[in-house]
Amino acid sequence: MSGIKKLAGQTMWYGVSSIAARFLNYLLTPYLTATLLAPDYGEMNLVYALIPFLNIIFTYGLETAYFRYVQQKEREADVYNTITVSLIISTISFTLLMLLFKQNFAELISLKEHPEFITWSAFIIGFDALTTISFAKLRQQGRPVKYATIRIASILINIAVTVFFLSACPAIAKSNPDSPLLFFYNESIGVGYVIIANLVQSIVTFLFLWKEFFSFRWKFNGALWKEIMLYSMPLIIAGFGGMINETFDRIMLGWWSTSASPKTEVAIYSGCYKLSILITLFIQAFRMGAEPFFFKQSQGENPQRIYARVMKFFVIVICTMFLVVALYIDIWKYFLGKEIYWTGLKVVPILLLANMFLGIYYNLSIWYKLSNRTMSGAWITLIGASITIAINFLFIPTFGYMACAWATFATYGTMMVVSYLWGQKVYRIPYAWKKLVAYMVIVVLLYFIHLLFLKLELGVWVNRGFATMLLASFIIFVINVERKDFQKLPVVGRFLK
């Protein structure tokens, strides 16, 4: 249980940094939706649908490969040196290619009038790629505090730059047009300043990690590199498929939407997607701590039992988070600012469930990473990508962003099931799957009970009181069922003994 306590502690620290890292996208959402026109907000989200997709190319699975091969202590320095040298050469090459074909990339995401967005994005992706292994090294060494500090500091700078250009500069331009503070300001850039702020953040992050980054030596082990590439290449395919499933639906919505303003559709869907905030933040934080944790545990005795226990706690947490968001959607909607975004709230429960499936899939994926069957992960993700593309292609013209939501649900649900069935044949882990499925079914039933209660129209505070009762009932139920395991946890266990 001590290993799980350590994972929980690291997940908390990574959670702090993840919340800060998502601060601009989530807690500034009301600010951005109020400051920007809906089509402009849609343009911003089209750019941020492309960036994660290209991040896969720039990093080509080296982060996971680093965790896999650094376990061999005698080759630890060799692994870091080889991966870092490879990353530097490839990052420079890919960045130059993006700059050369920026117009083509702009046309791909329906922003042919803004090739400068691609230029800024190329440098964002480049600097982020260069810091990938430095951050991975901090995670591997169990230094989540420094990791979190750097993330939070860089995000605060991002926020300051965003607000300065979108609010402070326009106000200064009206009151004092000759102010020297306006030297770098151009009103026509508009939403582009959100991307510029991200670029500043990426540069600052690189500077913060200067010591970690330059701890490598210019030594390249060709034989080791080939071994690492054989392991990581399938992860590129998996990464591509993952980004198609996770972000490419915004681009497809821009391509195939038949509404009068496709960019407004993208804005509404992107805004509502952000209401899965708690689940996505927790999944991201969990992944930061879990990947190195899982690889380290694989060296011990009976790691499968630990993996199964981690999965149980993980599902309990995300089920609780589902209820926290879904039952109080009338409060969460205010994060979206303008009421135009509220028309898309019906996709939120669907996306919450989809992200629950995705989080479980990330847990399950340990089987092919530990057994060196990364190509299996690639096939699973490609199956998901095929479902995403097919459903969106067939139904976006008729149903708009609702098709995107259901495609996400179907994709992650399929990936979760396929990974479980395949993984149990290759690397059996004794998951308490019946109990875990029961928990998920219960929270969905509680959500529908709440929907039926809302039809009584008894008032806002009565509805929220009933939602709180449902949430408390689920928590009490789970604690009673899992009392023995909860008693072993720090802090919580003291109240249950």
Protein Blocks (a to p, Z undefined) as FASTA:
>chain_A
ZZmmmmmmmmmmmmmmmmmmmmmmmmmmmmmmmmpcfklmmmmmmmmmmmmmmmmmmnno
mlmmmmmmmmmmmlmmmmmmmmmmmmmmmmmmmmmmmmmmmmmmmmmnopaklmmlmmmm
mmmmmmmmmmmmmmmmmmmnopaklmmmmmmmmmmmmmmmmmmmmmmmmmmmmmmmmbmk
lmmgcfklmmmmmmmmmmmmmmmmmmmmmmmmmmpccdddfklmmmmmmmmmmmmmmmmm
mmmmmmmmmmmmmmmocbfblmlmmmmmmmmmmmmmmmmmmmmmmmmmmmmmmmmmmmmg
hkllmmmmmmmmmmmmmmmmmmmmmmmmmmmmmmnopaklmmmmmmmmmmmmmmmmmmmm
mmmmmmmmmnopamlmmmmmmmmmmmmmmmmmmmmmmnommlmmmmmmmmmmmmmmmmmm
mmmmmmccfdffklmmmmmmmmmmmmmmmmmmmmnonojklmmmmmmmmmmmmmmmmmmm
mmmmmmmpghjlmmmZZ
